[in-house]
Amino acid sequence: MEGKKAIIPTTVGGDKAYYDPRSINGCMDDLLYPITHNMFFYTGFEALPSHVTYEVNKADEENFNNSTKKFFNTLDNIDNTK
């Protein structure tokens, strides 16, 4: 998989503040580390920053559309993403 890029798109029900480094859940990057490092890195992928959508249980259509737009923008610009 060397030379390919990988990204984790995921959703959570909690507020973004619940996933700060000193919060009850811990940092989202740390939670996803077993995937981004152990699965992506060791198989040759370049692990890109994860796309996390927070508070999906409270999301309305506008929030959903904004998150989707942001994710598709990330994919459109993936060659420039590090």
Secondary structure, DSSP 8 states (H G I E B T S, - for coil): -TT-EE--EEE-SS-GGGGSTTSSS--HHHHHHIIIIIIIGGGT-EE---EEE--GGG--HHHHHHHHHHHHHHHHTGGG--
